[in-house]
Amino acid sequence: MGPPSEINLNVPFFPQAPDADWGLPWQEACEEAASVLAWYYVTGQPLTKEQFKEEVLALVGWQKEHFGDYKHSNIEQTAMMIKGHFLDLSSANIQMALIEEPTVGELKEFIADGYVVIAPFAGRQLGNPFYSGEGPLYHMMVIKGYDKKHFITNDVGTKRGENFIYPYQTILSAMHEWHDTNINLGMRKVIVLK
């Protein structure tokens, strides 16, 4: 028996700019926002908007302290941030792994096993009509479910991002982590958390 044909994990949602202020740091806070949503899901904690904002700002601060900057974190840096800010301070029994070049089938299996996926994208290739302008050059969001044709995401890049669906192929083709010269050269990698 393969994974179920549809699943949608109950991951909390707030957009990365929860008060609709898209100034800094919020416009650059997709990695932090996705990480907070994923962490609160896997640890089963309720998440208020105030807590969400505090956690995003704490992650921004953690990255400034450890990396010197918080914009455009790649998948390794995002995993280090999750470990440094959340895992090392927590007694929760959380499994975290980095997966390179995931297939649609592998992503579905992880989700069916209860893992939530944090994935990076060339944001303008996603084609989300709710992004402002062309959309973000670089973006990160949570993949939390799927149906027969789509992945179900919590896309923190828009207030309409809860349960936002993208075709499988869009997710795979737009998946790139940050690259300093050309986002299309960024590797396809994700973090899975359970």
GISUL-V547206 format. One record per helix or strand of 2 or more residues. SS is the DSSP state (2 for helix, 1 for strand). FROM is the first residue (numbers start at 1). LEN is the number of residues. If there is no record, write none. Layout:
BEGIN
ss | from | len
SS | FROM | LEN
SS | FROM | LEN
END
This chain:
BEGIN
ss | from | len
1 | 7 | 2
2 | 26 | 3
2 | 30 | 14
2 | 49 | 19
2 | 75 | 15
1 | 96 | 5
2 | 104 | 9
1 | 116 | 7
2 | 123 | 3
1 | 138 | 9
1 | 150 | 5
1 | 162 | 6
2 | 168 | 7
2 | 183 | 3
1 | 189 | 5
END
